């Protein structure tokens, strides 16, 4: 999957994919940012300070660990779930009119 697709969506989608794949943010943080605190990425996600550069580094790390097809499959599940939520919201808003 292209990094631009991952960056253009909400960061929580990547976070959900990370957890579903069995990774921990502290594990990823230690491997990507070895000089920072192990909870560095956790703090960035919780405070909404996650940058596109961080997202690309996280995705690259996961792809290197488990392979691109597995990551793509899991992230696509998140995309499908997100699109279903948007469709339901749209249907609910049209039903109120």
N, C-alpha and C positions, 0 to 999 in steps of 0.2 A: 504494500500500500504506500502511496506517496505521502511524504511528510506534510505536504501542503493540505491534504485532506484532514489529517489528524489535527494540525494546528488550527484549521478553520472551524473546528467544532469545539464544544464546551470541554474544559479540562476534566470535569467530573466523569466524562465518558471514558477517558483514558484511565482515570483512577479506578473505575469499576472494572475495566478490562485487566488492569494490573492485579487487582484482588482476585478476580475469577481465574487468572492464570496461576495463582498461587505465590505470587511475589509479595514482598513486603517493601514499603517505601524506604525503610531504614536500610535494607539490603541494597536497593538500587542507589540510594544516596551515598552509601559508603563506596560503591564501585564507580560512580560517576564523579562525585566530589569528595575524594579521599581526605582532603585537608579540612573539610567542614564537619560540623556536628552530625552524627548519624540521623538525627531528625530534621535535617535541613530541608529536604523536600516535603516532608510532612507539614512543616511550618509554612512553606510557600503555598501549598495547596489549601491549607485551612485559612490562610489570610488572603487568598485570591491574588497572590503575587507571582503566580507561575507564568513564566515567559515562554514564547515560542521556542527559544533556544533550549530551554529545559525540556520541553515536550519532545523535541527532536532527539535530544540526548537520551531521554528515557526510552523512546520508541526504538532507537538504534541499539541500546543495550539489551532490551528484551528480544529483539529480532536476532541479535548475535547469540543469545542464550538458548532460545527455543526454536528459532527458525521463522521465516517470514510467513509461510502458510498458516501456521498455528496462530500467530498474532493476528493476521488478517481475518481469520475465521472468527476469533473472539471479538475483535473490534467491530466487525460487520454485524455481529449480534447486538452490540450496543447501538449501532446506527439504526438498525431495524427497530429496536425498542424505542429509540428517540423519535423516529419518524411516526411510529404508531401513536405516541403521546401527542405529537403535533396534530395528527389527523383527528384524534378524539377531541382535542381542544377546538379545532376548527368546526367540527360537527356540533359541538355543544354551543359554540357561539352563534352558529347559523340557526340552531333550534330555538334560541332565545329571541330571535327577531320576529 
